[in-house]
Amino acid sequence: MTREELLKAIDEKYEAMGQNPDVHLSGLLHAEPITYWDYIQVEALLGLQIQRTQLKDEMVFIMYHQINELLFKMILWEIDQVSHDEEISTSKFSKHLDRISRYFDMLSNSFTIMGDGMDVDQYMKFRDTLTPASGFQSAQYRKIEFASTELINLIDFRVRATIDRNTPYTYAFDNLYWQAAGLDHTTGKKSALLSNFEKRYKDEFINFMKEYNTINLWTKFKSLPEEDQKDLQLVNSMRHYDHTVNVKWVMHHYNAAAKYLNSGETEAEATGGSEWQKYMHPRYQRRIFFPDLWSESELENWGVDNLEDHAHLTEI
């Protein structure tokens, strides 16, 4: 584009906005040039790690979870571009799904950073200062679940038969699979972990559930042309995402937790007090985003068999 063409395009842009392009050009003349540290906000980013103890490895724990949250934000950003495109093409769907999967691959393969990156004795000391906080309370992760699949697939499998399209969202929320992890099963009362989480996010979650009820990834996939729903590469990508989030990533997290919580003579509780083994292990909760893309045998062995070898199909 020539200088004349560029200036004309700038004039047209700001005139269309009802603004004087000369004012913006004058502002550009006096503006300071951008730098990497200002653009990325490096100082602000590096100032977000606030330890509760003087134990050095607590910094690893904080930064690792902050990195996770940044990746969760990237995943939600990509899902949004699929879900809110009313006429999504199969190629665009596949492009964003592949991006989402790469982010979760990165998450799944990163647990040795925390699993092998902290001394057990330090972790077992600073973790006591975190109660009743827990990674369970990642709101972005819950939103990823809501945005990935139909709500019925996130309901505690023991009560799914009581849920249908006419079920109030509040009832569905109260029966999400992860609710059981926040209950004291001897008293039936909610733990501080769950009570605090609901107080902060319940209304936001209900609104998000409503928003993604018919535009989640699974529903959007089923709206694609029937022929494209049978495309081997796309189906493999869907299965890879489902397996990575709900088996591989979860099991890496589970094994990292087990290394620390089972390190003593007796098993330790999670910081929020949940029965973390049953909450986390996929064979108990059977979190499956895209159930129709798996065989009966694969569904029966979800989280028990090593589905790694089956995450890609050879035929449909």
KABEL-V885304 format. One line per field, one symbol per residue. burial: 1 if it has 24 or more other ideal C-beta (glycine too) atoms within 12 Angstrom, else 0. Layout:
burial->???
This chain:
burial->0000000000000000000000000000000000000000000000000000001011111111111110110111011111100001010011011111101111110110011001000111011001011111111111111111111111111000001000001001111111111110000001101100110011001101100110111111110100010000011111111111111111111111101110000001111111111011111111111111110001100110001000101000
